């Protein structure tokens, strides 16, 4: 094992996932709703905490793992989460209830995100997390950047595409979209960006105030 592999393994094993999130993760894997990793979840929670987030949007609910991590970092926030799969939303509701999250702090919307997002108010969210169908990731991030306030952050997990993004031989549409997102959006003067390579990767884009 190389030094970098050993460091990555140590970092993964050092994370202690809260029990209620671990239970949601186990169920997510059972129903085929692949959750974000504990490493990415813990980073999302830290960003939510440092932002002192009170309003969070999530594109892609899954079984609730990412939403639970975000609310773990921002216990006073209201989460709006969108998913086209009613089954996933039902599972997420169950685990939010088990975590004793008040119903008023979680708004579940069933629908296709590209149809729902245009109706959301611009500049109304502290954080937008994008974890839905990857073929629409560029459109989702564009909506996310519109929906967050100045100083707000758009989070995009899985942005390394399972390692495909780093392999120049891989040129499928989704991989090219992730590459474009990493290279072009971070170069924008409207945002400051950072790419974390922990587990599946996490791209962080914070909107700068207009000058």
Helices and strands as residue ranges (DSSP letters): H 3-14, H 19-31, H 38-51, E 55-59, H 65-73, E 78-83, H 86-98, G 103-105, E 106-110, H 113-116, G 117-119, E 125-130, G 134-136, H 137-147, E 148-157, G 161-163, H 173-180, I 181-185, E 191-196, E 202-207
